[in-house]
Amino acid sequence: MTELMIRDAVASDIPALHALIESAYRGEASRAGWTTEADLLDGQRTDAEELASILSDPDQGLLTAWDGDTLVGCILIARREAGVGYFGMLSVRPKLQNAGLGRRLIATAEHTMAERFAAQRVRISVIPQRVALIAWYQRLGYTATGETLPFPYGDTRFGLPKRDDLSFIVMERHLSV
Ligand SMILES: CC(C)(COP(=O)(O)OP(=O)(O)OC[C@H]1O[C@@H](n2cnc3c(N)ncnc32)[C@H](O)[C@@H]1OP(=O)(O)O)[C@@H](O)C(=O)NCCC(=O)NCCS
């Protein structure tokens, strides 16, 4: 890989973003990575409509990592209540995982949300069955708040669950910037 560039996504990036996110989260392609939702969910992770609505919302955005003209990673950032940011849709091209890009995208997202949204805390939501992913977030300084959120069963925009016990746990990190 050459030197990566990280920049805000624009509308013309949506097709590449959609393909990247689906390939990282779902289906056989995602199994080339070290963590995926393929055992938990089929169907889509997002769609062009959701991505367009994120990019048109001043309180959200997507940061994208590029190796030349190739999109290799992305992360959603969002403003929550005062002083709180949120990240999600964290995706790294499966064959390029485990080389530090995921960690770098999180650090960039935290820094950007501190600057842009005055975030002092950053929150994420994770499916509890994803034990290795949760352990990684813990190594990055995130701890469970104790809050849980329901999985949106019945809304196929979030995918087709393979089991009936999915939910989210909320994790949070206090930024020291
Ligand atoms: C989560 C994801 C973005 C991580 O990206 P990445 O580029 O692999 O991340 P990094 O290389 O920075 O870090 C990988 C970490 O996983 C660890 N790891 C690698 N293989 C592992 C395995 N088989 N089991 C457990 N941990 C593993 C590495 O040791 C490293 O930990 P460290 O940073 O403490 O050293 C990427 O796996 C991905 O796109 N997954 C699919 C989408 C997804 O699940 N997103 C998160 C949903 S909330």
The ligand as an SDF file (V2000), in Angstrom:
LIG
                    3D

 48 50  0  0  0  0  0  0  0  0999 V2000
  -13.3370   -3.9120   12.4640 C   0  0  0  0  0  0  0  0  0  0  0  0
  -12.3820   -3.5330   11.3390 C   0  0  0  0  0  0  0  0  0  0  0  0
  -12.7510   -2.1510   10.8030 C   0  0  0  0  0  0  0  0  0  0  0  0
  -10.9390   -3.5000   11.8900 C   0  0  0  0  0  0  0  0  0  0  0  0
  -10.0970   -3.0190   10.8840 O   0  0  0  0  0  0  0  0  0  0  0  0
   -8.5200   -3.4360   10.8310 P   0  0  0  0  0  0  0  0  0  0  0  0
   -7.9060   -2.6150    9.7610 O   0  0  0  0  0  0  0  0  0  0  0  0
   -8.3950   -4.9040   10.7770 O   0  0  0  0  0  0  0  0  0  0  0  0
   -8.0610   -2.9160   12.2740 O   0  0  0  0  0  0  0  0  0  0  0  0
   -6.5520   -2.8450   12.8310 P   0  0  0  0  0  0  0  0  0  0  0  0
   -5.6330   -3.4900   11.8640 O   0  0  0  0  0  0  0  0  0  0  0  0
   -6.2870   -1.4330   13.2320 O   0  0  0  0  0  0  0  0  0  0  0  0
   -6.6540   -3.6780   14.1800 O   0  0  0  0  0  0  0  0  0  0  0  0
   -6.9500   -5.0520   14.1390 C   0  0  0  0  0  0  0  0  0  0  0  0
   -6.9560   -5.5880   15.5640 C   0  0  0  0  0  0  0  0  0  0  0  0
   -7.5800   -6.8750   15.5360 O   0  0  0  0  0  0  0  0  0  0  0  0
   -6.7270   -7.8350   16.1410 C   0  0  0  0  0  0  0  0  0  0  0  0
   -6.9850   -9.0990   15.4640 N   0  0  0  0  0  0  0  0  0  0  0  0
   -6.5580   -9.4910   14.2670 C   0  0  0  0  0  0  0  0  0  0  0  0
   -7.0120  -10.7250   13.9730 N   0  0  0  0  0  0  0  0  0  0  0  0
   -7.7670  -11.1130   15.0340 C   0  0  0  0  0  0  0  0  0  0  0  0
   -8.5050  -12.2900   15.3260 C   0  0  0  0  0  0  0  0  0  0  0  0
   -8.5740  -13.3320   14.4840 N   0  0  0  0  0  0  0  0  0  0  0  0
   -9.1660  -12.3410   16.5220 N   0  0  0  0  0  0  0  0  0  0  0  0
   -9.1100  -11.3240   17.3800 C   0  0  0  0  0  0  0  0  0  0  0  0
   -8.4270  -10.1600   17.1480 N   0  0  0  0  0  0  0  0  0  0  0  0
   -7.7680  -10.0710   15.9850 C   0  0  0  0  0  0  0  0  0  0  0  0
   -5.3560   -7.2870   15.9210 C   0  0  0  0  0  0  0  0  0  0  0  0
   -4.4530   -7.8220   16.8690 O   0  0  0  0  0  0  0  0  0  0  0  0
   -5.5850   -5.7800   16.1270 C   0  0  0  0  0  0  0  0  0  0  0  0
   -5.6410   -5.4850   17.5050 O   0  0  0  0  0  0  0  0  0  0  0  0
   -4.6570   -4.3370   18.1210 P   0  0  0  0  0  0  0  0  0  0  0  0
   -5.0210   -3.0630   17.3820 O   0  0  0  0  0  0  0  0  0  0  0  0
   -5.0230   -4.2810   19.5810 O   0  0  0  0  0  0  0  0  0  0  0  0
   -3.2560   -4.8050   17.8420 O   0  0  0  0  0  0  0  0  0  0  0  0
  -12.4520   -4.5560   10.1790 C   0  0  0  0  0  0  0  0  0  0  0  0
  -12.2050   -5.8520   10.6930 O   0  0  0  0  0  0  0  0  0  0  0  0
  -13.7670   -4.5930    9.4380 C   0  0  0  0  0  0  0  0  0  0  0  0
  -13.9760   -3.8420    8.4920 O   0  0  0  0  0  0  0  0  0  0  0  0
  -14.6880   -5.5120    9.8700 N   0  0  0  0  0  0  0  0  0  0  0  0
  -15.9950   -5.6590    9.2170 C   0  0  0  0  0  0  0  0  0  0  0  0
  -16.9340   -4.5410    9.5830 C   0  0  0  0  0  0  0  0  0  0  0  0
  -17.1090   -4.4280   11.0850 C   0  0  0  0  0  0  0  0  0  0  0  0
  -17.3470   -5.4240   11.7470 O   0  0  0  0  0  0  0  0  0  0  0  0
  -17.0150   -3.1870   11.6250 N   0  0  0  0  0  0  0  0  0  0  0  0
  -17.1700   -2.9050   13.0380 C   0  0  0  0  0  0  0  0  0  0  0  0
  -18.5950   -2.9740   13.3860 C   0  0  0  0  0  0  0  0  0  0  0  0
  -19.0420   -2.0600   14.8370 S   0  0  0  0  0  0  0  0  0  0  0  0
  1  2  1  0
  2  3  1  0
  2  4  1  0
  2 36  1  0
  4  5  1  0
  5  6  1  0
  6  7  2  0
  6  8  1  0
  6  9  1  0
  9 10  1  0
 10 11  2  0
 10 12  1  0
 10 13  1  0
 13 14  1  0
 14 15  1  0
 15 16  1  0
 15 30  1  0
 16 17  1  0
 17 18  1  0
 17 28  1  0
 18 19  1  0
 18 27  1  0
 19 20  2  0
 20 21  1  0
 21 22  1  0
 21 27  2  0
 22 23  1  0
 22 24  2  0
 24 25  1  0
 25 26  2  0
 26 27  1  0
 28 29  1  0
 28 30  1  0
 30 31  1  0
 31 32  1  0
 32 33  2  0
 32 34  1  0
 32 35  1  0
 36 37  1  0
 36 38  1  0
 38 39  2  0
 38 40  1  0
 40 41  1  0
 41 42  1  0
 42 43  1  0
 43 44  2  0
 43 45  1  0
 45 46  1  0
 46 47  1  0
 47 48  1  0
M  END
$$$$
